[in-house]
Structures are given as structure tokens and as C-alpha cells.
Amino acid sequence: MLRFRILASAVPLIVAGVLAGRQVVADVHPCISTAEAAVELAELPWQASRLVSFTGDPSRATVRVQIVDDAAVADFAVVDDGVSRESDTCTGLGPTRFIGIGDAAAPTLIYLSRDDNADYRIYVRSRNFTLREAAALIVGAHTDQMQTAVGAL
């Protein structure tokens, strides 16, 4: 009977610990920092200030991103050990711009391939970033910078 009481009193503590652990460990989304701000993938498409999507048709693409095998020739390289995403990677860098990956109706269509003549070149060796996430972040960060420069003219 004593064992049952100990077990019965321990179950609520275990449940509370599990629930508290979910709230303490934040879900971290891929994020990069630029000179002006952090650029992060939005969890949901409507949270994004900019939407991008991917196409398999190079003639429809507005931006071409080449996957390269050498980090030295890449415009953007992501290399990590795959242990975990750091939750404070982009904190304290100014405002955060959220990029969403949407459907084919997004204004920015990315063609991701190994073909030459690309606007950007990426190198990704990561368990935390996918090729699509890295491409969306670099295109989203540069698109925002280009619009800021054009707006300043």
C-alpha cells in the first residue's frame, strides 16, 4: 500500500516536470544574422513578413540558388555538428525579420539546383538546416536588404 501511495504522489510531479520542460525548451527555428537584423524562418506562413516558395521550373524562378560542394565558393555556408540548435543565436541583433516558405503563389520563387549561373551559392552540411531552409534564409535576407537600398534612393 505504501508503494502505491509513493507512486500516486510521484505521478503528478512527473507530469508537471514534463509539462514544464516543454515550456522551458523553446522550439528554435533556423536563423541567421545580418548587419541590420536577424532573419528567421517563421513557424507559420502568416507570421512571415516575406514569403518565398520553390519551383522546379527554372524559367519561372525569380531567384536561382546553386548548391555547391565547397564552402569557400559559397555566398552562404552552414556547417554545424548537429547536436542542437542554439536558442539565442539571433537574439539581441535588432529587429527580427520572419521569412515564410509558402506555396507557388509567393512573390519570390526560388530555383534550387546544382546548375551554374545562380544568384546565390550555398553550402550546407547540417542536421539542423535543410537546403531549402538555407536558401529561403539567404534569399529572404538579401531581398530585404535590396528593398531597403532601393527605398533609400
Secondary structure, DSSP 8 states (H G I E B T S, - for coil): -HHHHHHHHHHHHHHHHHHHHHHHS-----EEE-SS-EEEE-SSGGG-SEEEEEES-TTT-SEEEEE-S-GGG-SEEEE--SS---TTTTTTSS-EEEEEE--TTSSEEEEEES-SS-SEEEEEE-SS--HHHHHHHHHHHHHHHHHHHHHH-
